[in-house]
Amino acid sequence: MTDTEKGFRLGRRGFIASSVALGSVAPLAEQAFGAQAQVVHQPGILTPQQPFAYFITFDVATTKREELVSLLKKWTEAADALMAGKSVEGLVDSGEIAGLKDRDLTITIGFGPTLFVKDGKDRFGLQAHRTPAMADLPRFTGDQLVDARSGGDLCVQCCANDPQTTLHASRALTRLAYNIANPRWAQAGFLPSFGKGKTPRNLMGFKDGTINPDTKNPASADRYIWAAQSDLPWMQGGSYLVSRIIRIALEHWDRTPVSFQEETMGRKKLSGAPIGGHDEFEPLTLTQKDRDGNLVTVQNSHARLAAPEENGGAQILRRAYSYDNGLSFTAERWPPWRQGMEMDAGLLFMSWQQDPRNAFVKIFEKMSKFDMMNQYTTHIGGGLFACPGRKEGGYIGQALMEA
């Protein structure tokens, strides 16, 4: 490996590592001859999911486009250094990860709709470059989104093998943003390892992500995850993120019989198999009926409503994390309508897709109305973000800012 290649690898699962899997990296030597630089996917999307995440959003405070560009350059340089296990130039290292090994950090940066237009104002001359796929998410049935935990002009996803590494990276990027962008909301997440190739379980005890698209198949990734070739040039090599903070009424769930939990989910709790099946990866039993003529997988079960077969083939890449924020005063949405101090815990839902209008929105519009899971879950925050690819040697968002 040449010194140039080492500098671009950005850690064990950096930009190049995630791109090689899709066969999209051109020889780096082309840059020396003035050839057009290859667009590389950001890490943290197809990267095998690390066990810890820290997701933070920012509101841009400056009104000067050049200061925003300067921040994006600094963030890109800092992300490169942090993912390579180095200190950020110009910052005194906070020191809390000194000596940690195998951190396996990825950093993913994105742009929210309000960076393009906010309160009807084109703040940085970017309105014409807002892609159709960045249409505002509709207000779904049952949404209880808290403004202080929703939206944001910019987002940063930090994932690693330990929580201190993710916090360290977010602290460094936050320091670089002083006087240019202010933190808006953040959520830490965790995902215990159940073994290589094993589907993780959420706090409800069920496997989460069984029917994800085949990320090892370039054709599948191009169809469901990466921005379409017809999308605007600055989004080439990128993907759209819909993040959601989903609070789960765990006390209510834990009082529910496992048989009803499985009916609600549409899968067996221990094996993850479809109702009536034996293996996690068997096709869902969407047409099978019992001896009384009733559907084996009930009409409004979570698995059925999320299935591609029920949504015109729509798919998203789920890369979700559990979260635990301690206790908070809560009024439950469903009987017994208990009020009091309950666990503020649930799912930091992270979904990646080619176009949210044809993926998350299409799937969740129906789920928000009919999903049996809604008696246990409440969407309380989140946002929509465009996470573009990056030209080798350039900074994140360069194609947008220089369009």
Protein Blocks (a to p, Z undefined) as FASTA:
>chain_A
ZZklmmmnnpaklmklmmmmnopaccfklmmnopacdddddehilgccdfbdcddddddf
bfcfklmmmmmmmmmmmmmmmmnopacehiacehlmgoiahklpacdddddfklmpgghi
afkopmmmpcfklgccdddehiacdfklggjjbdcddddfbfklmmmmmmmmmmmmgoka
ccfbdcddddddebehiacddfkopaehjlgccfklmklmmmmmmccfklcfklgoiacd
ddddddddfklmmmpcfklmmmmnopafklopaehiabfklccdfkbccfkopafbafkb
mklmmpmklngopacddddddddehjaddddfbdehiacdddddddddddddfblklmmm
mmmmmmmmmmmklmmgccfbdcddddddddehiaehklmmmZZ
